[in-house]
């Protein structure tokens, strides 16, 4: 009887040991709103690091080819499905779309961690919302229109090609400036930046996102290490 007990105990323990690494390696599911160049590039990097990712579109069938190329961790769905799917969300859409998205999905977005890569461009988004973002700061303006989200500005300073070619480069890694008011959301964003193959640099709260917004931000478009970016921003 003692021998049987010992064998059963060992078998049970070995089962726990086999399951534990799998649990430890489980990655946070991410929903992406906007499967264009930036959304596609960053989503692919997260999939490469093991995250399940759902890309969204008004017509998910248009994403079938992208999803097929990225493998079993890639999924396609509607915006509503991507919001429900993701423990964290990433948005990369024309800036003028934010008010409508925030209004249409207000209840579903409430409490969600949201990484925001959207930039306001006057020729595309219009003068009114671009001026608001320039005056009040993109971080503050995005939070206004995506009310209820735990917003972190990230991945807005460079193009998709830079992200694709510079991910996981030899140390020092390419620095990605981020800004957010919610401490837990910032920690999640830092992890996701590292999982994509970069080094996060926390610049401050959402008001500090002005330092790396598209027009006038000294941190915008800067391809640098963390130390170099901090020096550029006077940190």
BAPAVEX-844616 format. One line per field, with one value per atom (N, C-alpha, C): residue number from 1; residue in one letter; chain; atom name; x, y, z. Coordinates in steps of 0.2 Angstrom, whole numbers, plus 5000, padded with zeros to 4 digits. Layout:
! BAPAVEX-844616
num <- (NUM,...);
residu <- (A,...);
chaine <- (A,...);
atome <- (CA,...);
X <- (X,...);
Y <- (Y,...);
Z <- (Z,...);
! end
This chain:
! BAPAVEX-844616
num <- (1,1,1,2,2,2,3,3,3,4,4,4,5,5,5,6,6,6,7,7,7,8,8,8,9,9,9,10,10,10,11,11,11,12,12,12,13,13,13,14,14,14,15,15,15,16,16,16,17,17,17,18,18,18,19,19,19,20,20,20,21,21,21,22,22,22,23,23,23,24,24,24,25,25,25,26,26,26,27,27,27,28,28,28,29,29,29,30,30,30,31,31,31,32,32,32,33,33,33,34,34,34,35,35,35,36,36,36,37,37,37,38,38,38,39,39,39,40,40,40,41,41,41,42,42,42,43,43,43,44,44,44,45,45,45,46,46,46,47,47,47,48,48,48,49,49,49,50,50,50,51,51,51,52,52,52,53,53,53,54,54,54,55,55,55,56,56,56,57,57,57,58,58,58,59,59,59,60,60,60,61,61,61,62,62,62,63,63,63,64,64,64,65,65,65,66,66,66,67,67,67,68,68,68,69,69,69,70,70,70,71,71,71,72,72,72,73,73,73,74,74,74,75,75,75,76,76,76,77,77,77,78,78,78,79,79,79,80,80,80,81,81,81,82,82,82,83,83,83,84,84,84,85,85,85,86,86,86,87,87,87,88,88,88,89,89,89,90,90,90,91,91,91,92,92,92,93,93,93,94,94,94,95,95,95,96,96,96,97,97,97,98,98,98,99,99,99,100,100,100,101,101,101,102,102,102,103,103,103,104,104,104,105,105,105,106,106,106,107,107,107,108,108,108,109,109,109,110,110,110,111,111,111,112,112,112,113,113,113,114,114,114,115,115,115,116,116,116,117,117,117,118,118,118,119,119,119,120,120,120,121,121,121,122,122,122,123,123,123,124,124,124,125,125,125,126,126,126,127,127,127,128,128,128,129,129,129,130,130,130,131,131,131,132,132,132,133,133,133,134,134,134,135,135,135,136,136,136,137,137,137,138,138,138,139,139,139,140,140,140,141,141,141,142,142,142,143,143,143,144,144,144,145,145,145,146,146,146,147,147,147,148,148,148,149,149,149,150,150,150,151,151,151,152,152,152,153,153,153,154,154,154,155,155,155,156,156,156,157,157,157,158,158,158,159,159,159,160,160,160,161,161,161,162,162,162,163,163,163,164,164,164,165,165,165,166,166,166,167,167,167,168,168,168,169,169,169,170,170,170,171,171,171,172,172,172,173,173,173,174,174,174,175,175,175,176,176,176,177,177,177,178,178,178,179,179,179,180,180,180,181,181,181,182,182,182,183,183,183,184,184,184,185,185,185,186,186,186,187,187,187,188,188,188,189,189,189,190,190,190,191,191,191,192,192,192,193,193,193,194,194,194,195,195,195,196,196,196,197,197,197,198,198,198,199,199,199,200,200,200,201,201,201,202,202,202,203,203,203,204,204,204,205,205,205,206,206,206,207,207,207,208,208,208,209,209,209,210,210,210,211,211,211,212,212,212,213,213,213,214,214,214,215,215,215,216,216,216,217,217,217,218,218,218,219,219,219,220,220,220,221,221,221,222,222,222,223,223,223,224,224,224,225,225,225,226,226,226,227,227,227,228,228,228,229,229,229,230,230,230,231,231,231,232,232,232,233,233,233,234,234,234,235,235,235);
residu <- (X,X,X,X,X,X,X,X,X,X,X,X,X,X,X,X,X,X,X,X,X,X,X,X,X,X,X,X,X,X,X,X,X,X,X,X,X,X,X,X,X,X,X,X,X,X,X,X,X,X,X,X,X,X,X,X,X,X,X,X,X,X,X,X,X,X,X,X,X,X,X,X,X,X,X,X,X,X,X,X,X,X,X,X,X,X,X,X,X,X,X,X,X,X,X,X,X,X,X,X,X,X,X,X,X,X,X,X,X,X,X,X,X,X,X,X,X,X,X,X,X,X,X,X,X,X,X,X,X,X,X,X,X,X,X,X,X,X,X,X,X,X,X,X,X,X,X,X,X,X,X,X,X,X,X,X,X,X,X,X,X,X,X,X,X,X,X,X,X,X,X,X,X,X,X,X,X,X,X,X,X,X,X,X,X,X,X,X,X,X,X,X,X,X,X,X,X,X,X,X,X,X,X,X,X,X,X,X,X,X,X,X,X,X,X,X,X,X,X,X,X,X,X,X,X,X,X,X,X,X,X,X,X,X,X,X,X,X,X,X,X,X,X,X,X,X,X,X,X,X,X,X,X,X,X,X,X,X,X,X,X,X,X,X,X,X,X,X,X,X,X,X,X,X,X,X,X,X,X,X,X,X,X,X,X,X,X,X,X,X,X,X,X,X,X,X,X,X,X,X,X,X,X,X,X,X,X,X,X,X,X,X,X,X,X,X,X,X,X,X,X,X,X,X,X,X,X,X,X,X,X,X,X,X,X,X,X,X,X,X,X,X,X,X,X,X,X,X,X,X,X,X,X,X,X,X,X,X,X,X,X,X,X,X,X,X,X,X,X,X,X,X,X,X,X,X,X,X,X,X,X,X,X,X,X,X,X,X,X,X,X,X,X,X,X,X,X,X,X,X,X,X,X,X,X,X,X,X,X,X,X,X,X,X,X,X,X,X,X,X,X,X,X,X,X,X,X,X,X,X,X,X,X,X,X,X,X,X,X,X,X,X,X,X,X,X,X,X,X,X,X,X,X,X,X,X,X,X,X,X,X,X,X,X,X,X,X,X,X,X,X,X,X,X,X,X,X,X,X,X,X,X,X,X,X,X,X,X,X,X,X,X,X,X,X,X,X,X,X,X,X,X,X,X,X,X,X,X,X,X,X,X,X,X,X,X,X,X,X,X,X,X,X,X,X,X,X,X,X,X,X,X,X,X,X,X,X,X,X,X,X,X,X,X,X,X,X,X,X,X,X,X,X,X,X,X,X,X,X,X,X,X,X,X,X,X,X,X,X,X,X,X,X,X,X,X,X,X,X,X,X,X,X,X,X,X,X,X,X,X,X,X,X,X,X,X,X,X,X,X,X,X,X,X,X,X,X,X,X,X,X,X,X,X,X,X,X,X,X,X,X,X,X,X,X,X,X,X,X,X,X,X,X,X,X,X,X,X,X,X,X,X,X,X,X,X,X,X,X,X,X,X,X,X,X,X,X,X,X,X,X,X,X,X,X,X,X,X,X,X,X,X,X,X,X,X,X,X,X,X,X,X,X,X,X,X,X,X,X,X,X,X,X,X,X,X,X,X,X,X,X,X,X,X,X);
chaine <- (A,A,A,A,A,A,A,A,A,A,A,A,A,A,A,A,A,A,A,A,A,A,A,A,A,A,A,A,A,A,A,A,A,A,A,A,A,A,A,A,A,A,A,A,A,A,A,A,A,A,A,A,A,A,A,A,A,A,A,A,A,A,A,A,A,A,A,A,A,A,A,A,A,A,A,A,A,A,A,A,A,A,A,A,A,A,A,A,A,A,A,A,A,A,A,A,A,A,A,A,A,A,A,A,A,A,A,A,A,A,A,A,A,A,A,A,A,A,A,A,A,A,A,A,A,A,A,A,A,A,A,A,A,A,A,A,A,A,A,A,A,A,A,A,A,A,A,A,A,A,A,A,A,A,A,A,A,A,A,A,A,A,A,A,A,A,A,A,A,A,A,A,A,A,A,A,A,A,A,A,A,A,A,A,A,A,A,A,A,A,A,A,A,A,A,A,A,A,A,A,A,A,A,A,A,A,A,A,A,A,A,A,A,A,A,A,A,A,A,A,A,A,A,A,A,A,A,A,A,A,A,A,A,A,A,A,A,A,A,A,A,A,A,A,A,A,A,A,A,A,A,A,A,A,A,A,A,A,A,A,A,A,A,A,A,A,A,A,A,A,A,A,A,A,A,A,A,A,A,A,A,A,A,A,A,A,A,A,A,A,A,A,A,A,A,A,A,A,A,A,A,A,A,A,A,A,A,A,A,A,A,A,A,A,A,A,A,A,A,A,A,A,A,A,A,A,A,A,A,A,A,A,A,A,A,A,A,A,A,A,A,A,A,A,A,A,A,A,A,A,A,A,A,A,A,A,A,A,A,A,A,A,A,A,A,A,A,A,A,A,A,A,A,A,A,A,A,A,A,A,A,A,A,A,A,A,A,A,A,A,A,A,A,A,A,A,A,A,A,A,A,A,A,A,A,A,A,A,A,A,A,A,A,A,A,A,A,A,A,A,A,A,A,A,A,A,A,A,A,A,A,A,A,A,A,A,A,A,A,A,A,A,A,A,A,A,A,A,A,A,A,A,A,A,A,A,A,A,A,A,A,A,A,A,A,A,A,A,A,A,A,A,A,A,A,A,A,A,A,A,A,A,A,A,A,A,A,A,A,A,A,A,A,A,A,A,A,A,A,A,A,A,A,A,A,A,A,A,A,A,A,A,A,A,A,A,A,A,A,A,A,A,A,A,A,A,A,A,A,A,A,A,A,A,A,A,A,A,A,A,A,A,A,A,A,A,A,A,A,A,A,A,A,A,A,A,A,A,A,A,A,A,A,A,A,A,A,A,A,A,A,A,A,A,A,A,A,A,A,A,A,A,A,A,A,A,A,A,A,A,A,A,A,A,A,A,A,A,A,A,A,A,A,A,A,A,A,A,A,A,A,A,A,A,A,A,A,A,A,A,A,A,A,A,A,A,A,A,A,A,A,A,A,A,A,A,A,A,A,A,A,A,A,A,A,A,A,A,A,A,A,A,A,A,A,A,A,A,A,A,A,A,A,A,A,A,A,A,A,A,A,A,A,A,A,A,A,A,A,A,A,A,A,A,A,A,A,A,A,A,A,A,A,A,A,A,A,A,A,A,A,A,A,A,A);
atome <- (N,CA,C,N,CA,C,N,CA,C,N,CA,C,N,CA,C,N,CA,C,N,CA,C,N,CA,C,N,CA,C,N,CA,C,N,CA,C,N,CA,C,N,CA,C,N,CA,C,N,CA,C,N,CA,C,N,CA,C,N,CA,C,N,CA,C,N,CA,C,N,CA,C,N,CA,C,N,CA,C,N,CA,C,N,CA,C,N,CA,C,N,CA,C,N,CA,C,N,CA,C,N,CA,C,N,CA,C,N,CA,C,N,CA,C,N,CA,C,N,CA,C,N,CA,C,N,CA,C,N,CA,C,N,CA,C,N,CA,C,N,CA,C,N,CA,C,N,CA,C,N,CA,C,N,CA,C,N,CA,C,N,CA,C,N,CA,C,N,CA,C,N,CA,C,N,CA,C,N,CA,C,N,CA,C,N,CA,C,N,CA,C,N,CA,C,N,CA,C,N,CA,C,N,CA,C,N,CA,C,N,CA,C,N,CA,C,N,CA,C,N,CA,C,N,CA,C,N,CA,C,N,CA,C,N,CA,C,N,CA,C,N,CA,C,N,CA,C,N,CA,C,N,CA,C,N,CA,C,N,CA,C,N,CA,C,N,CA,C,N,CA,C,N,CA,C,N,CA,C,N,CA,C,N,CA,C,N,CA,C,N,CA,C,N,CA,C,N,CA,C,N,CA,C,N,CA,C,N,CA,C,N,CA,C,N,CA,C,N,CA,C,N,CA,C,N,CA,C,N,CA,C,N,CA,C,N,CA,C,N,CA,C,N,CA,C,N,CA,C,N,CA,C,N,CA,C,N,CA,C,N,CA,C,N,CA,C,N,CA,C,N,CA,C,N,CA,C,N,CA,C,N,CA,C,N,CA,C,N,CA,C,N,CA,C,N,CA,C,N,CA,C,N,CA,C,N,CA,C,N,CA,C,N,CA,C,N,CA,C,N,CA,C,N,CA,C,N,CA,C,N,CA,C,N,CA,C,N,CA,C,N,CA,C,N,CA,C,N,CA,C,N,CA,C,N,CA,C,N,CA,C,N,CA,C,N,CA,C,N,CA,C,N,CA,C,N,CA,C,N,CA,C,N,CA,C,N,CA,C,N,CA,C,N,CA,C,N,CA,C,N,CA,C,N,CA,C,N,CA,C,N,CA,C,N,CA,C,N,CA,C,N,CA,C,N,CA,C,N,CA,C,N,CA,C,N,CA,C,N,CA,C,N,CA,C,N,CA,C,N,CA,C,N,CA,C,N,CA,C,N,CA,C,N,CA,C,N,CA,C,N,CA,C,N,CA,C,N,CA,C,N,CA,C,N,CA,C,N,CA,C,N,CA,C,N,CA,C,N,CA,C,N,CA,C,N,CA,C,N,CA,C,N,CA,C,N,CA,C,N,CA,C,N,CA,C,N,CA,C,N,CA,C,N,CA,C,N,CA,C,N,CA,C,N,CA,C,N,CA,C,N,CA,C,N,CA,C,N,CA,C,N,CA,C,N,CA,C,N,CA,C,N,CA,C,N,CA,C,N,CA,C,N,CA,C,N,CA,C,N,CA,C,N,CA,C,N,CA,C,N,CA,C,N,CA,C,N,CA,C,N,CA,C,N,CA,C,N,CA,C,N,CA,C,N,CA,C,N,CA,C,N,CA,C,N,CA,C,N,CA,C,N,CA,C,N,CA,C,N,CA,C,N,CA,C,N,CA,C,N,CA,C,N,CA,C,N,CA,C,N,CA,C,N,CA,C,N,CA,C,N,CA,C,N,CA,C,N,CA,C,N,CA,C,N,CA,C,N,CA,C,N,CA,C,N,CA,C,N,CA,C,N,CA,C,N,CA,C,N,CA,C);
X <- (5004,5000,5004,5009,5014,5017,5019,5022,5018,5011,5006,5005,5005,5004,5010,5016,5022,5022,5020,5020,5014,5008,5003,5005,5009,5011,5016,5021,5026,5022,5017,5014,5010,5007,5003,5008,5014,5019,5022,5023,5026,5021,5014,5009,5009,5010,5010,5016,5022,5028,5027,5023,5022,5018,5013,5008,5010,5014,5017,5020,5025,5029,5024,5019,5014,5010,5008,5005,5009,5015,5020,5021,5021,5022,5016,5010,5004,5004,5002,5003,4996,4996,4990,4987,4980,4977,4976,4977,4977,4972,4968,4963,4966,4966,4969,4963,4962,4957,4961,4960,4964,4969,4968,4973,4977,4979,4983,4990,4994,5002,5004,5002,5005,5002,4995,4992,4994,4995,4998,5005,5009,5016,5017,5014,5014,5011,5005,5002,5006,5009,5013,5019,5022,5027,5025,5019,5016,5015,5012,5011,5018,5023,5029,5032,5030,5032,5027,5022,5018,5011,5009,5003,4997,4991,4986,4983,4982,4980,4974,4969,4963,4964,4964,4964,4957,4955,4948,4947,4941,4939,4931,4929,4921,4920,4924,4923,4929,4928,4934,4936,4932,4934,4940,4941,4946,4953,4953,4959,4961,4957,4959,4966,4968,4975,4980,4979,4984,4984,4979,4978,4981,4980,4983,4990,4993,5001,5004,5000,5003,5002,4998,4998,4992,4992,4986,4985,4990,4988,4985,4984,4981,4974,4969,4962,4960,4954,4951,4944,4941,4935,4932,4926,4924,4927,4926,4929,4926,4920,4917,4920,4921,4924,4931,4935,4942,4942,4937,4937,4936,4931,4929,4935,4939,4944,4950,4952,4958,4958,4963,4964,4967,4971,4973,4972,4971,4969,4974,4975,4979,4975,4975,4972,4976,4975,4979,4975,4971,4966,4967,4964,4964,4961,4965,4963,4955,4953,4946,4941,4943,4938,4938,4942,4941,4935,4932,4926,4920,4920,4915,4916,4922,4924,4922,4924,4923,4916,4912,4904,4901,4903,4900,4901,4907,4909,4911,4907,4909,4908,4903,4902,4907,4909,4913,4920,4922,4929,4930,4925,4926,4931,4936,4941,4946,4946,4951,4957,4963,4969,4970,4972,4972,4978,4982,4988,4986,4988,4985,4991,4991,4996,4994,4988,4985,4988,4989,4991,4986,4986,4981,4985,4982,4985,4979,4981,4976,4973,4977,4975,4970,4971,4967,4961,4962,4958,4954,4956,4952,4956,4955,4958,4956,4950,4947,4950,4950,4952,4960,4963,4970,4972,4969,4971,4970,4964,4963,4968,4971,4976,4983,4984,4990,4990,4984,4984,4984,4979,4978,4983,4986,4990,4987,4990,4987,4984,4988,4986,4980,4979,4973,4967,4969,4963,4961,4965,4963,4959,4962,4958,4951,4950,4943,4939,4941,4937,4936,4941,4941,4939,4934,4933,4932,4934,4933,4939,4943,4949,4954,4959,4965,4971,4971,4975,4982,4986,4994,4996,4999,5001,5008,5008,5014,5014,5020,5020,5018,5018,5015,5021,5027,5032,5036,5035,5039,5034,5036,5032,5033,5029,5028,5035,5038,5044,5050,5050,5055,5054,5047,5046,5048,5046,5047,5055,5059,5066,5070,5068,5072,5070,5064,5062,5068,5069,5074,5081,5083,5089,5094,5101,5105,5105,5107,5107,5112,5110,5104,5098,5092,5086,5083,5079,5076,5071,5072,5067,5061,5055,5049,5046,5045,5042,5035,5033,5026,5024,5017,5015,5008,5006,5000,4999,4992,4991,4989,4988,4986,4992,4994,5000,5000,4995,4994,4994,4991,4991,4998,5001,5008,5013,5012,5016,5014,5008,5006,5009,5009,5011,5019,5022,5030,5031,5028,5029,5027,5022,5020,5025,5028,5033,5039,5041,5047,5045,5039,5038,5038,5037,5037,5044,5049,5056,5059,5057,5059,5060,5063,5064,5059,5054,5050,5053,5052,5054,5048,5046,5041,5042,5039,5040,5036,5030,5026,5019,5015,5007,5005,4999,4996,4998,4998,5000,5007,5011,5018,5019,5013,5014,5015,5014,5015,5023,5027,5034,5036,5031,5033,5027,5023,5017,5020,5016,5018,5021,5018,5020,5023,5029,5032,5035,5034,5037,5044,5048,5056,5057,5052,5054,5050,5047,5044,5049,5048,5053,5060,5061,5068,5070,5075,5077,5083,5082,5088,5087,5092,5092,5088,5087,5083,5087,5094,5098,5098,5099,5099,5092,5087,5080,5079,5081,5080,5084,5090,5094,5091,5088,5084,5078,5075,5069,5071,5077,5079,5077,5077,5075,5081);
Y <- (4994,5000,5006,5007,5013,5014,5008,5008,5011,5009,5011,5019,5021,5028,5032,5029,5033,5033,5028,5028,5033,5033,5038,5045,5046,5053,5055,5051,5053,5054,5050,5051,5058,5059,5066,5072,5071,5076,5078,5072,5073,5076,5075,5078,5086,5088,5095,5098,5095,5098,5098,5094,5094,5100,5101,5106,5113,5114,5120,5124,5121,5125,5128,5124,5126,5132,5132,5137,5144,5142,5148,5151,5147,5150,5153,5152,5155,5162,5165,5172,5175,5182,5186,5186,5185,5186,5193,5195,5202,5203,5208,5210,5216,5216,5222,5225,5232,5236,5240,5237,5241,5236,5232,5227,5230,5236,5239,5238,5243,5241,5241,5245,5245,5239,5239,5233,5227,5226,5220,5218,5223,5222,5220,5224,5223,5216,5215,5209,5203,5203,5198,5196,5202,5201,5198,5200,5196,5189,5187,5180,5177,5179,5176,5175,5179,5178,5174,5171,5166,5169,5175,5178,5176,5174,5173,5180,5181,5188,5188,5192,5192,5199,5199,5205,5206,5213,5214,5219,5218,5222,5222,5227,5227,5221,5219,5213,5208,5204,5199,5194,5193,5189,5191,5198,5201,5199,5197,5196,5188,5184,5177,5175,5179,5178,5179,5185,5187,5182,5180,5175,5168,5166,5160,5160,5165,5166,5166,5169,5169,5163,5158,5152,5152,5146,5145,5150,5154,5159,5165,5166,5171,5170,5175,5174,5181,5180,5186,5187,5193,5194,5201,5202,5209,5213,5220,5224,5221,5220,5218,5211,5207,5200,5201,5206,5207,5210,5214,5217,5212,5207,5202,5197,5196,5191,5193,5200,5202,5204,5201,5203,5210,5211,5218,5220,5226,5228,5233,5233,5237,5241,5247,5251,5255,5254,5258,5259,5264,5266,5274,5276,5284,5287,5293,5296,5298,5300,5302,5297,5291,5285,5284,5287,5286,5288,5294,5295,5290,5288,5283,5276,5274,5268,5268,5274,5274,5275,5277,5278,5271,5268,5261,5256,5256,5250,5252,5258,5260,5255,5251,5247,5241,5239,5233,5235,5241,5244,5246,5246,5249,5244,5247,5243,5239,5240,5236,5240,5236,5239,5240,5246,5248,5252,5248,5252,5256,5262,5266,5269,5267,5269,5274,5277,5282,5289,5291,5298,5302,5309,5313,5317,5316,5319,5323,5330,5334,5333,5330,5329,5323,5319,5312,5313,5316,5316,5322,5327,5334,5338,5345,5350,5350,5349,5350,5345,5338,5333,5334,5335,5336,5342,5347,5353,5351,5348,5346,5341,5337,5332,5336,5341,5345,5349,5352,5357,5353,5348,5345,5339,5337,5331,5325,5320,5315,5310,5309,5304,5306,5313,5315,5315,5316,5316,5309,5305,5298,5295,5297,5294,5297,5303,5306,5302,5301,5297,5290,5287,5280,5279,5283,5283,5277,5276,5269,5265,5266,5261,5263,5259,5260,5261,5267,5268,5270,5267,5268,5270,5275,5277,5273,5270,5265,5264,5263,5261,5266,5272,5278,5282,5280,5285,5283,5277,5274,5270,5269,5265,5258,5254,5247,5244,5246,5243,5244,5249,5250,5244,5244,5239,5232,5230,5224,5222,5227,5226,5227,5230,5232,5228,5224,5220,5215,5214,5209,5210,5216,5217,5216,5215,5214,5220,5219,5224,5230,5236,5238,5238,5236,5235,5242,5243,5249,5251,5257,5260,5262,5260,5262,5267,5273,5277,5275,5275,5274,5279,5280,5285,5282,5282,5280,5282,5283,5285,5279,5273,5267,5263,5261,5258,5251,5247,5240,5240,5245,5245,5247,5251,5252,5246,5242,5236,5231,5231,5226,5229,5235,5238,5237,5238,5236,5229,5225,5217,5216,5219,5218,5221,5227,5230,5226,5223,5218,5212,5209,5203,5204,5211,5212,5213,5213,5214,5220,5225,5231,5233,5239,5241,5247,5246,5251,5257,5263,5269,5272,5272,5275,5283,5287,5294,5298,5295,5298,5296,5300,5300,5301,5301,5302,5309,5314,5321,5321,5317,5316,5314,5311,5308,5313,5320,5325,5325,5322,5322,5318,5313,5309,5308,5314,5314,5316,5315,5316,5323,5328,5335,5338,5340,5343,5339,5333,5329,5327,5329,5327,5320,5316,5308,5305,5309,5306,5304,5298,5296,5295,5294,5293,5286,5284,5277,5277,5274,5275,5270,5269,5264,5268,5264,5267,5273,5272,5277,5284,5282,5288,5292,5288,5291,5295,5293,5296,5303,5302,5309,5314,5311,5315,5319,5315,5318,5322,5322,5325,5322,5315,5311,5309);
Z <- (5000,5000,5000,5004,5004,4997,4994,4988,4982,4982,4978,4979,4985,4986,4984,4985,4982,4975,4971,4964,4961,4965,4963,4964,4970,4971,4966,4964,4959,4953,4951,4944,4944,4950,4951,4950,4954,4954,4947,4944,4937,4932,4933,4929,4931,4937,4939,4936,4936,4933,4925,4922,4915,4913,4917,4916,4918,4923,4925,4920,4916,4911,4906,4904,4899,4901,4908,4911,4911,4913,4913,4906,4901,4894,4891,4894,4891,4891,4885,4883,4883,4885,4885,4878,4877,4871,4869,4863,4861,4855,4856,4851,4847,4841,4837,4833,4834,4830,4825,4819,4813,4811,4806,4803,4797,4798,4792,4793,4791,4791,4798,4803,4810,4813,4813,4817,4814,4808,4805,4807,4807,4809,4816,4821,4828,4830,4827,4828,4826,4821,4818,4823,4826,4831,4837,4839,4845,4844,4839,4837,4837,4834,4834,4841,4846,4853,4857,4854,4857,4859,4858,4859,4854,4857,4852,4850,4844,4842,4837,4838,4834,4830,4824,4820,4818,4818,4816,4811,4808,4802,4801,4798,4797,4792,4789,4784,4786,4791,4793,4788,4783,4777,4773,4774,4770,4773,4780,4783,4783,4779,4779,4777,4772,4769,4774,4778,4783,4788,4791,4796,4794,4788,4786,4786,4784,4784,4791,4796,4802,4807,4805,4808,4813,4817,4822,4827,4829,4834,4832,4825,4822,4821,4822,4821,4818,4815,4812,4814,4815,4818,4817,4819,4820,4825,4825,4831,4837,4838,4844,4846,4842,4843,4846,4843,4845,4852,4853,4860,4865,4864,4868,4869,4864,4863,4868,4867,4870,4877,4881,4888,4887,4882,4880,4873,4872,4865,4862,4855,4852,4846,4846,4841,4836,4830,4825,4819,4820,4815,4813,4808,4807,4813,4815,4821,4821,4816,4815,4817,4817,4818,4826,4830,4837,4840,4839,4842,4841,4835,4833,4836,4836,4840,4847,4850,4857,4859,4854,4855,4854,4849,4847,4852,4855,4859,4866,4868,4875,4880,4881,4886,4886,4880,4879,4880,4879,4880,4888,4892,4898,4902,4905,4909,4905,4899,4894,4894,4895,4893,4886,4884,4877,4875,4871,4868,4862,4861,4856,4852,4846,4841,4836,4837,4832,4832,4826,4825,4821,4823,4820,4814,4808,4802,4799,4798,4796,4789,4784,4777,4777,4782,4782,4787,4793,4799,4800,4796,4797,4802,4801,4805,4812,4814,4820,4825,4824,4829,4829,4823,4823,4828,4827,4832,4839,4840,4847,4850,4846,4848,4849,4844,4845,4851,4853,4858,4865,4865,4872,4873,4868,4868,4865,4862,4859,4864,4869,4874,4878,4880,4883,4878,4872,4867,4866,4865,4864,4870,4876,4882,4882,4880,4880,4875,4869,4864,4866,4869,4871,4878,4880,4888,4891,4897,4900,4899,4894,4893,4898,4899,4903,4897,4895,4889,4890,4885,4885,4878,4877,4871,4869,4863,4862,4854,4851,4844,4839,4841,4836,4833,4835,4833,4826,4824,4818,4813,4807,4802,4803,4800,4800,4798,4793,4791,4796,4800,4805,4810,4812,4817,4815,4809,4806,4806,4804,4803,4809,4814,4820,4826,4825,4831,4833,4839,4842,4839,4837,4835,4841,4839,4845,4849,4856,4861,4859,4860,4863,4859,4862,4858,4856,4851,4849,4854,4856,4862,4859,4863,4861,4867,4866,4871,4872,4879,4881,4886,4887,4892,4894,4900,4903,4910,4912,4919,4923,4921,4924,4925,4932,4933,4930,4931,4929,4921,4918,4911,4908,4911,4909,4910,4915,4916,4911,4909,4903,4897,4896,4889,4889,4895,4895,4893,4895,4894,4886,4884,4877,4872,4874,4870,4870,4875,4876,4872,4872,4868,4861,4859,4852,4849,4854,4852,4853,4858,4859,4866,4868,4875,4876,4881,4883,4887,4885,4889,4892,4898,4901,4902,4898,4898,4903,4905,4910,4909,4912,4911,4904,4903,4896,4894,4898,4896,4894,4896,4893,4886,4884,4877,4872,4874,4869,4867,4871,4870,4864,4862,4856,4852,4852,4847,4840,4835,4828,4826,4828,4826,4832,4832,4838,4843,4844,4849,4848,4852,4851,4851,4853,4853,4847,4843,4837,4832,4829,4823,4825,4832,4834,4835,4831,4831,4836,4842,4847,4852,4856,4862,4867,4872,4878,4881,4882,4885,4880,4874,4869,4869,4869,4869,4875,4881,4887,4887,4884,4884,4879,4874,4869,4872,4877,4880,4887,4888,4894,4901,4900,4906,4911);
! end
